[in-house]
Amino acid sequence: MTDHLSFSAFLAEAPVILGEGAVIERLRRAGVDLDPWLVNSALVYDPAGRSALATICREYLDIGARHDLPLLLSTPTWRASRERIEAAGLAGRDVNGDNFRFLDELRRSYGAYGRKVLICGLMSCRGDAYRPAEALSEDEAREFHSWQADALAAAGVDFLLAATLPALGEAVGLARAMAATGMPHVVSVVVRPGGTLLDGTPLREAVAALDAAVSPRPVAYLVNCTHASFFRSALLHETNSSPLVRQRVVGLLANTAALSPEELDNAAELVEESPGTFGRSVAALHRDLGMKVLGGCCGTDGRHMECLAAELSGTAAR
């Protein structure tokens, strides 16, 4: 689209921005067959899968439109690296571009509200997002992730987002790959209550290192796949956080369980909190810490996002 604000303008002008809720987890819970290599990226090529994906995305679009909140949507490309696309037998397809065009078509169907919707090109680490020992080095990460960053930028996404990053080294290399495209880019990490990344790097060191090593630097930082209580504790940590962290980190895509990534990864059943509790605790981060981008991750669905949107738009019952 050509008539919507840039992500930087969104951050500057919007009091608050709604993020989407869970997608992959909801598809899995609904019994949708996910590709072993690409997860949900290949669904756009299957009528039933495309419909299931569209249903979830439209639910989040409807919530944003109902509450007249700016909305961020992520392309279903969390695992759409070149090596995974080739392993899935789709080397001849523009998987990243096709997923952007799928979302852009949905966005355009919302008329005037569509101008308040930004689509980020979603990327992540090469290995397990909850195992920092699997992370690539800076140089390896830049080389590995450049292909996907270029593909998403060429497709026309509004900005690039690298999410669920567990380790500083790969985050730096990935951010350099995104920066090389000339696109605005955002880095999102998973944090522990003690104010560190999963690899133990203090948030204050991670943000300072990324800002110094990447040119142009990330527009901002997010935290995802982290409970609101963990996020609050991490950002307010006396030694591992800092005023710079609280300035550069602009939001949270929260999960609904106050569990560590290791505990969540090994949970046999979905762990969630009530939609009302989720909405209130996440929205409070806007009031208390000035967070502007607030949405959902693991455990969330339309009920959670509706409660959050109601809190953020001031329409929740008091």
C-alpha positions, -999 to 999 in steps of 0.1 A, spaced: 0 0 0 12 35 -6 -11 56 16 -3 44 51 21 57 77 56 42 80 64 22 110 85 50 124 56 74 119 33 48 136 55 48 166 57 86 167 21 94 162 0 65 175 -7 65 213 -8 27 212 -6 0 185 -23 -34 187 -2 -65 177 -18 -97 164 -23 -127 187 -11 -163 182 -13 -178 147 9 -209 145 -3 -223 178 -39 -217 170 -36 -235 137 -19 -264 154 -47 -266 181 -73 -265 153 -58 -296 137 -44 -279 107 -16 -299 90 16 -278 93 46 -283 70 75 -300 89 99 -275 74 79 -243 68 53 -246 95 25 -222 83 43 -206 54 31 -233 29 -6 -229 38 -11 -201 13 -7 -228 -15 -35 -251 0 -71 -239 -2 -81 -253 31 -49 -241 48 -52 -207 33 -88 -204 45 -78 -214 80 -50 -188 81 -73 -161 67 -99 -168 93 -74 -162 121 -60 -131 105 -94 -116 98 -103 -121 134 -74 -99 145 -83 -74 117 -119 -73 129 -108 -66 165 -85 -38 154 -112 -23 132 -139 -26 159 -117 -6 184 -102 16 157 -66 7 168 -36 7 145 -26 -30 139 6 -49 132 3 -81 112 33 -105 106 38 -124 74 35 -162 81 73 -166 72 88 -173 106 106 -204 92 108 -194 55 145 -194 51 160 -205 18 172 -239 32 138 -247 46 120 -237 14 143 -260 -6 138 -288 19 100 -284 16 103 -288 -22 92 -252 -29 125 -238 -43 107 -224 -73 82 -205 -53 84 -169 -39 72 -182 -5 80 -149 13 65 -127 -14 34 -149 -17 28 -147 21 31 -110 20 6 -107 -9 -18 -130 10 -18 -106 39 -19 -75 18 -50 -88 0 -67 -92 34 -56 -57 44 -69 -41 13 -103 -57 18 -107 -35 49 -109 -3 30 -101 28 50 -91 8 81 -65 -10 60 -44 22 60 -40 17 98 -26 -18 93 11 -24 88 26 -57 76 60 -67 89 82 -94 72 87 -119 99 120 -137 104 136 -157 132 167 -176 142 179 -206 122 176 -231 151 154 -237 181 142 -203 193 144 -215 229 179 -230 227 205 -203 226 232 -229 223 220 -235 187 223 -198 177 245 -188 148 275 -165 152 272 -129 139 289 -136 106 271 -169 100 238 -152 108 243 -123 84 251 -147 56 223 -171 64 195 -146 69 204 -121 41 185 -142 14 152 -141 33 156 -104 43 161 -95 7 131 -116 -4 108 -99 21 121 -64 13 116 -71 -24 80 -83 -18 71 -49 -4 66 -54 34 63 -23 55 92 -32 77 112 -63 88 109 -80 122 132 -106 136 114 -123 165 118 -149 192 156 -144 193 174 -162 222 210 -150 217 228 -118 211 253 -131 184 226 -143 160 205 -112 167 233 -89 156 240 -108 124 203 -110 116 199 -73 123 228 -65 99 211 -86 72 179 -67 77 197 -33 77 215 -41 45 181 -41 27 176 -5 35 142 -14 51 132 -2 86 137 -32 109 129 -42 145 145 -69 167 124 -88 192 139 -111 219 127 -135 246 136 -124 281 138 -138 316 125 -120 347 161 -113 357 164 -89 327 185 -111 304 181 -128 270 179 -166 271 217 -167 266 223 -147 297 231 -114 281 218 -85 301 192 -64 283 212 -33 287 242 -49 270 221 -64 242 204 -32 233 237 -12 235 255 -38 214 229 -39 187 226 -2 185 264 1 181 269 -28 157 241 -23 132 238 6 107 212 18 103 203 7 138 169 -10 145 140 14 146 131 -1 180 131 -33 200 103 -56 211 100 -86 235 79 -116 225 69 -150 238 72 -136 274 46 -133 301 37 -97 310 49 -102 346 83 -114 333 85 -85 309 78 -60 337 104 -75 360 130 -76 332 125 -40 322 126 -27 358 156 -48 368 181 -26 386 213 -39 370 204 -58 339 181 -31 324 186 6 320 168 38 310 181 32 274 164 -2 274 131 13 285 134 39 258 144 16 230 121 -14 239 86 -2 228 64 -32 234 55 -68 241 38 -96 223 29 -115 254 21 -152 261 -4 -162 287 17 -184 309 40 -172 336 64 -201 328 100 -202 314 105 -210 278 118 -244 288 87 -251 309 64 -239 280 83 -260 255 78 -291 275 42 -285 285 19 -313 274 -12 -290 274 -19 -254 267 -13 -232 297 -33 -200 296 -48 -173 318 -82 -157 314 -87 -132 286 -96 -105 311 -65 -110 332 -43 -110 301 -59 -78 287 -55 -59 319 -20 -70 327 -7 -63 291 -26 -30 288 -11 -19 321 23 -19 304 12 10 283 0 30 313 29 22 336 59 18 313 48 37 281 48 6 259 33 14 225 31 -20 208 11 -46 227 -2 -79 214 -3 -116 220 19 -147 215 15 -183 228 -18 -191 244 -37 -162 230 -67 -162 207 -94 -138 197 -108 -136 232 -75 -124 247 -70 -99 219 -105 -85 222 -100 -79 259 -66 -63 253 -81 -41 225 -109 -30 248 -85 -20 275 -63 -1 251 -92 17 234 -108 26 267 -140 7 261 -135 -20 287 -161 -21 314 -149 -5 346 
